[in-house]
Amino acid sequence: MGFRFNLNNILDELGITKNKLAVEAKVRPATIGDLCEGKTKRLELETIEKILNVLNDISPTKTYTIDDIILYKSDIQD
């Protein structure tokens, strides 16, 4: 299965747009769009940090971590 991105759901929870996040985080709107649509192939740690900082500034109750944005499921069966 690999990686899955949950950013779109978080934006819905917080009631903010992709564009607002992009502007506040100083990240290209296309980068946010690709994350929300699961099209991202490569992601800089600095970008993740910027996104998390903004999400945590906006969120009144929850603290978001990288685990909230990026989900991983292995193809390996036990």
FIKOLZA-450907 format. One record per residue (C-alpha): x, y, z. Coordinates in steps of 0.02 Angstrom, whole numbers, plus 50000, padded with zeros to 5 digits. Example, Ala and Ser with C-alpha at 12.3 -4.5 7.8 and 13.67 -1.06 7.14 Angstrom:
506154977550390
506844994750357
end
This chain:
500005000050000
501385012450043
501075030250094
499425039350105
499175057650145
497815063650262
498025082450241
496365085050151
495405077750299
496365088750421
495955104250320
494115099250322
494195096950512
494935114150535
493825122450405
495255130150306
495645129850121
497175122950034
497585140649979
497505147650156
498685133950215
499875137250070
499915155950105
500125154050293
501455140450278
502355149350135
502245133450030
501775132649846
499905129649823
500325115549701
501275106649840
499765107449955
498625101849814
499735086949773
499765081849956
497885082849969
497645072749809
498955059549852
500065064149704
501615068549805
503165058349763
504445068149865
504245079450015
505515090250105
505565089350294
505585108350298
503915108350204
503145096250328
503755107050471
502995122750396
501325114050369
501295106850545
501725123750622
500245131950535
499045117750575
499535118550758
499365137550762
497615136350688
496995121350789
496225126550955
496285109351036
497315096450942
499185095650915
499585088450743
501125077850708
501885070150553
500895054250593
499285063950564
499815069750391
500745054550324
500065037050349
501035021350304
500385003850274
501574989950231
501234977350094
502004963950205
500754951350274
501154943450444
end
